[in-house]
Amino acid sequence: MPPLFDTDFEPHHGELTDVSPLLRRIVCNNPSKFTFHGSGTYVIGRGDVAVVDPGPRDEDHVNALLQSLDGETVRSILITHTHGDHSPAAAAVQEATGAPILAFGGHPSIATSEGDEDVADDSDWDTGEDRKELTDEEKAKAKADREKHFPDVDFEPDQRLAHGDVVEGPGWTVEALHTPGHISNHLCFALAEEQAVLSGDHVMGWSTTIIPPPDGDLLAYLSSLELLLARDDSTLYPTHGGAITKPKPYVQELYDHRRIREDQIMRELSDGPKSVREIVEVLYAEVDRGLWRPAARSVISHLIALCDANRAEPAISDAQVLATATTWVRR
């Protein structure tokens, strides 16, 4: 069973609201199965601030953020990672404020989006009753929404942050924590004065994190969870959803859940070759079918890790790219 998720969250779209003495948050109105109620942009400090994850290519969100900070100085723009709902608006915020952009690095060339594209098993995952014929207007809106969230492939920070690097402002101190797994350039930001961590997509309270191969890496993700378990933080603030006020037990549940998934996948392979789709249909039978494609990404990451551990392998022995292998067997 997955951890007990907290879906009781009021986004207050377009409003900069207090979440702690040193933190404020404004949530973009971009709800989806990947973003929950929307992408949260955090502001660290008062008067002289850092902006964390400005969000997607959304003019309304950027304008609301800048208007809310009118009269304050943006000292720096911090980026957790370069998926399209986190970093693209950094360019617009920088243009308006002149603040430097700080991140681990550019978008990895092999990183995919969190969306439904490029799933290894590309057969039709929807039943006839699930399919809905969209109007031209609905199709145009869906296309615009996808474009807003395209990965930030041209992103390049003004300053690269390595694990342990510190960014400071009046009354606040932020340490960069390199937490690959979801994507290899993912950072969390630890706010020392509040024993809090802005956890981006690494740990979220409303859902597990997608691990999309080939750049997404399950073993790296587990190591990054262990990094948080070794700390003594009081609160995690994800980009999507509300605060996690008991970090250690929750992160431990996420870690244990991944290990349980590993055992479940091995059981599915125990009676012969299975496709990714067949595994997903069993392990995620109680989950909304609309989440099966992203779930398949994480299943593939598990299978790659099992292959590395010499416990599973693609059924076709000459498969060149593990991330595109569709049928697997036990070793």
C-alpha positions as CSV (number, residue, x, y, z in Angstrom):
1,M,0.0,0.0,0.0
2,P,1.2,3.5,-0.7
3,P,1.6,6.1,2.1
4,L,-1.5,7.9,3.3
5,F,-1.7,10.9,1.0
6,D,-3.0,14.3,2.0
7,T,-5.3,15.8,-0.7
8,D,-6.8,18.4,1.6
9,F,-5.2,21.5,0.0
10,E,-6.6,24.9,-0.9
11,P,-4.4,26.4,-3.6
12,H,-5.7,30.1,-3.5
13,H,-4.7,30.4,-7.1
14,G,-3.0,33.8,-7.9
15,E,-2.7,34.9,-4.3
16,L,0.6,35.1,-2.4
17,T,-0.2,33.6,0.9
18,D,1.9,33.0,4.1
19,V,2.9,29.4,4.8
20,S,5.5,30.2,7.6
21,P,7.3,33.2,9.0
22,L,9.9,33.1,6.2
23,L,7.9,31.5,3.4
24,R,5.1,32.6,1.1
25,R,3.5,30.7,-1.8
26,I,1.5,31.5,-4.9
27,V,0.0,28.6,-6.9
28,C,-0.4,28.7,-10.6
29,N,-3.8,27.8,-12.0
30,N,-2.5,24.8,-13.9
31,P,-4.2,21.8,-12.2
32,S,-3.6,18.4,-13.8
33,K,-2.9,14.7,-12.9
34,F,0.8,15.7,-12.7
35,T,0.5,19.0,-10.9
36,F,-2.4,18.4,-8.5
37,H,-4.1,21.8,-7.9
38,G,-1.2,23.6,-9.6
39,S,2.5,24.5,-9.4
40,G,3.5,26.4,-6.2
41,T,6.0,29.2,-6.4
42,Y,7.7,29.9,-3.1
43,V,9.1,33.2,-1.9
44,I,11.8,33.1,0.8
45,G,12.2,36.1,3.0
46,R,10.6,39.5,3.3
47,G,11.6,42.6,1.4
48,D,14.8,41.1,0.0
49,V,13.7,37.7,-1.3
50,A,14.5,34.5,-3.3
51,V,11.9,33.1,-5.7
52,V,11.8,29.3,-6.0
53,D,10.3,27.6,-9.1
54,P,8.6,30.5,-10.9
55,G,6.5,27.9,-12.7
56,P,5.3,27.1,-16.3
57,R,4.9,29.4,-19.3
58,D,1.9,31.1,-17.8
59,E,1.6,34.9,-18.2
60,D,-1.2,35.3,-15.6
61,H,0.9,33.5,-13.0
62,V,4.0,35.5,-13.7
63,N,2.0,38.8,-13.5
64,A,0.4,37.8,-10.3
65,L,3.7,36.8,-8.7
66,L,5.4,40.1,-9.8
67,Q,2.5,42.2,-8.7
68,S,2.5,40.5,-5.3
69,L,6.3,41.3,-4.9
70,D,5.9,44.9,-6.0
71,G,8.2,47.0,-3.7
72,E,10.4,44.0,-2.8
73,T,13.8,43.1,-4.2
74,V,14.2,39.7,-5.8
75,R,17.8,38.7,-4.9
76,S,17.8,35.3,-6.7
77,I,15.7,32.8,-8.6
78,L,16.1,29.2,-7.4
79,I,15.1,26.2,-9.6
80,T,14.5,22.7,-8.2
81,H,14.5,21.2,-11.8
82,T,13.7,21.8,-15.4
83,H,10.4,20.1,-16.0
84,G,8.0,22.4,-17.7
85,D,5.8,23.2,-14.7
86,H,8.8,24.5,-12.6
87,S,11.5,26.5,-14.5
88,P,10.2,28.1,-17.7
89,A,8.8,31.2,-16.1
90,A,12.2,32.0,-14.6
91,A,13.2,33.8,-17.8
92,A,10.2,36.2,-17.5
93,V,10.9,36.8,-13.8
94,Q,14.5,37.5,-14.5
95,E,13.6,39.9,-17.3
96,A,11.4,41.8,-14.9
97,T,13.7,41.8,-11.9
98,G,17.2,41.3,-13.1
99,A,17.8,38.5,-10.5
100,P,20.2,35.7,-11.4
101,I,18.9,32.2,-11.9
102,L,20.5,29.5,-9.8
103,A,20.1,25.8,-10.4
104,F,22.0,22.5,-10.6
105,G,22.4,22.8,-14.4
106,G,20.6,22.7,-17.7
107,H,18.0,20.2,-18.8
108,P,19.4,16.7,-19.3
109,S,19.5,15.8,-22.9
110,I,18.0,12.3,-22.2
111,A,15.3,13.5,-19.8
112,T,11.7,13.1,-20.9
113,S,8.7,15.0,-19.6
114,E,6.2,13.7,-17.0
115,G,3.5,13.6,-19.6
116,D,2.0,10.7,-21.6
117,E,4.5,10.8,-24.5
118,D,7.1,8.2,-25.2
119,V,5.8,5.5,-22.8
120,A,7.5,2.2,-23.7
121,D,4.2,0.4,-24.2
122,D,2.4,2.7,-26.5
123,S,-0.7,0.6,-27.0
124,D,-4.1,2.0,-26.3
125,W,-4.5,2.2,-22.5
126,D,-8.0,3.6,-22.5
127,T,-11.2,1.6,-22.8
128,G,-13.8,2.8,-25.2
129,E,-16.0,4.2,-22.5
130,D,-13.0,6.2,-21.1
131,R,-12.4,7.9,-24.4
132,K,-14.0,11.3,-25.0
133,E,-14.2,13.1,-28.3
134,L,-13.0,16.6,-27.7
135,T,-14.4,19.7,-29.4
136,D,-12.0,21.9,-31.4
137,E,-12.0,24.3,-28.6
138,E,-11.1,21.6,-26.1
139,K,-8.4,20.3,-28.4
140,A,-6.9,23.8,-28.8
141,K,-6.9,24.3,-25.0
142,A,-5.2,21.0,-24.4
143,K,-2.6,21.8,-27.0
144,A,-1.9,25.2,-25.3
145,D,-1.7,23.5,-21.9
146,R,0.8,21.0,-23.2
147,E,3.0,23.7,-24.7
148,K,3.0,25.6,-21.4
149,H,4.5,22.5,-19.8
150,F,7.1,21.4,-22.4
151,P,10.4,20.6,-20.7
152,D,12.7,23.6,-20.4
153,V,15.2,22.2,-22.9
154,D,17.0,25.6,-23.4
155,F,17.4,26.3,-19.7
156,E,20.8,27.4,-18.5
157,P,21.3,28.9,-15.1
158,D,23.5,32.0,-14.4
159,Q,25.0,30.1,-11.5
160,R,25.3,26.3,-11.0
161,L,24.6,25.0,-7.5
162,A,26.3,21.9,-6.3
163,H,25.2,19.8,-3.3
164,G,25.9,21.8,-0.1
165,D,26.2,25.2,-1.8
166,V,24.6,28.0,0.3
167,V,22.5,31.0,-0.9
168,E,21.9,33.7,1.6
169,G,19.7,36.8,2.0
170,P,18.7,39.1,4.9
171,G,17.4,36.7,7.6
172,W,17.5,33.5,5.5
173,T,20.0,30.8,4.6
174,V,19.3,28.2,2.0
175,E,21.4,25.1,1.3
176,A,21.1,23.2,-2.0
177,L,20.5,19.5,-1.7
178,H,21.2,17.4,-4.8
179,T,18.4,14.9,-5.0
180,P,18.4,13.1,-8.4
181,G,15.9,10.4,-9.2
182,H,12.8,12.1,-10.6
183,I,15.3,13.9,-12.9
184,S,19.1,14.1,-12.6
185,N,19.2,17.9,-12.1
186,H,16.8,18.0,-9.2
187,L,17.6,20.1,-6.1
188,C,15.8,20.5,-2.8
189,F,16.4,23.7,-0.9
190,A,16.9,23.5,2.9
191,L,15.9,26.7,4.8
192,A,18.1,26.6,7.9
193,E,16.2,29.1,10.0
194,E,13.0,27.0,9.9
195,Q,14.5,23.5,9.7
196,A,12.4,23.2,6.5
197,V,13.1,21.8,3.0
198,L,11.5,22.9,-0.2
199,S,11.3,19.5,-1.7
200,G,10.1,20.2,-5.3
201,D,8.9,17.0,-6.9
202,H,11.3,14.8,-4.9
203,V,8.8,14.3,-2.1
204,M,5.1,15.3,-2.4
205,G,2.3,14.8,0.1
206,W,-0.5,14.2,-2.4
207,S,1.1,11.5,-4.5
208,T,4.2,9.4,-5.2
209,T,6.8,10.8,-7.5
210,I,7.1,9.7,-11.1
211,I,10.5,8.3,-12.1
212,P,10.6,8.6,-15.9
213,P,13.5,6.8,-17.5
214,P,16.0,7.1,-19.1
215,D,17.2,10.1,-17.0
216,G,14.9,9.2,-14.1
217,D,16.7,6.7,-11.9
218,L,15.1,4.6,-9.2
219,L,18.3,3.8,-7.3
220,A,19.2,7.5,-7.4
221,Y,15.8,8.3,-6.1
222,L,16.1,5.9,-3.2
223,S,19.5,7.3,-2.3
224,S,18.0,10.8,-2.4
225,L,15.2,9.7,0.0
226,E,17.9,8.3,2.3
227,L,19.6,11.8,2.2
228,L,16.4,13.3,3.6
229,L,16.0,10.5,6.2
230,A,19.5,11.3,7.5
231,R,18.4,14.9,8.2
232,D,16.4,16.4,11.1
233,D,13.9,18.6,9.2
234,S,10.6,19.7,10.8
235,T,8.7,20.3,7.5
236,L,8.8,19.6,3.8
237,Y,7.2,22.1,1.4
238,P,6.6,20.4,-2.0
239,T,5.9,22.4,-5.2
240,H,2.6,20.7,-5.5
241,G,0.2,20.4,-2.5
242,G,0.5,21.1,1.1
243,A,3.2,20.9,3.7
244,I,4.5,17.5,5.1
245,T,4.8,18.1,8.9
246,K,6.2,14.7,9.8
247,P,8.9,14.2,7.2
248,K,10.8,11.2,8.6
249,P,8.0,8.7,8.9
250,Y,6.5,9.9,5.6
251,V,9.7,9.7,3.7
252,Q,10.3,6.2,5.2
253,E,6.9,5.2,3.9
254,L,7.8,6.4,0.4
255,Y,11.1,4.4,0.6
256,D,9.3,1.3,1.8
257,H,6.6,1.6,-0.8
258,R,9.3,1.5,-3.6
259,R,10.8,-1.6,-2.1
260,I,7.3,-3.2,-1.9
261,R,6.8,-2.3,-5.6
262,E,10.0,-4.1,-6.4
263,D,8.8,-7.3,-4.7
264,Q,5.4,-7.0,-6.5
265,I,7.0,-6.7,-9.9
266,M,9.1,-9.8,-9.2
267,R,6.0,-11.7,-8.3
268,E,4.4,-10.7,-11.5
269,L,7.4,-12.0,-13.4
270,S,7.4,-15.3,-11.5
271,D,5.1,-17.1,-13.9
272,G,6.7,-16.0,-17.2
273,P,7.3,-12.9,-19.4
274,K,5.1,-9.9,-18.7
275,S,4.7,-6.7,-20.6
276,V,4.9,-3.3,-18.8
277,R,1.2,-2.9,-19.5
278,E,0.3,-6.2,-17.9
279,I,2.3,-5.4,-14.8
280,V,0.7,-1.9,-14.5
281,E,-2.8,-3.4,-14.9
282,V,-2.3,-5.6,-11.9
283,L,-0.3,-3.3,-9.6
284,Y,-2.4,-0.2,-10.3
285,A,-5.8,-1.9,-10.7
286,E,-7.3,0.4,-8.1
287,V,-5.8,3.5,-9.5
288,D,-7.5,5.8,-12.0
289,R,-6.6,4.6,-15.5
290,G,-5.6,8.1,-16.5
291,L,-2.6,7.6,-14.3
292,W,-1.5,4.3,-15.8
293,R,0.8,5.8,-18.5
294,P,2.9,7.8,-15.9
295,A,2.8,4.7,-13.6
296,A,4.3,2.7,-16.5
297,R,7.3,5.1,-16.4
298,S,8.0,4.2,-12.8
299,V,7.5,0.5,-13.4
300,I,10.1,0.7,-16.2
301,S,12.5,2.4,-13.8
302,H,12.0,-0.5,-11.3
303,L,12.6,-3.0,-14.0
304,I,15.9,-1.3,-15.0
305,A,17.0,-1.3,-11.4
306,L,16.1,-5.0,-11.2
307,C,18.1,-5.6,-14.4
308,D,21.1,-3.8,-12.8
309,A,20.7,-6.2,-9.9
310,N,20.7,-9.2,-12.2
311,R,17.1,-10.1,-11.2
312,A,15.2,-9.3,-14.4
313,E,15.9,-8.7,-18.1
314,P,14.1,-7.7,-21.3
315,A,12.5,-10.8,-22.9
316,I,14.3,-9.8,-26.2
317,S,17.9,-10.5,-25.5
318,D,19.2,-7.9,-28.0
319,A,17.2,-5.0,-26.6
320,Q,19.5,-2.0,-27.0
321,V,17.7,0.5,-24.8
322,L,16.3,-0.7,-21.5
323,A,13.9,2.2,-21.2
324,T,12.1,1.1,-24.4
325,A,11.9,-2.6,-23.5
326,T,8.2,-3.6,-23.3
327,T,8.4,-7.3,-22.1
328,W,10.5,-8.5,-19.2
329,V,11.4,-11.9,-17.6
330,R,13.0,-13.0,-14.3
331,R,16.6,-14.0,-14.3
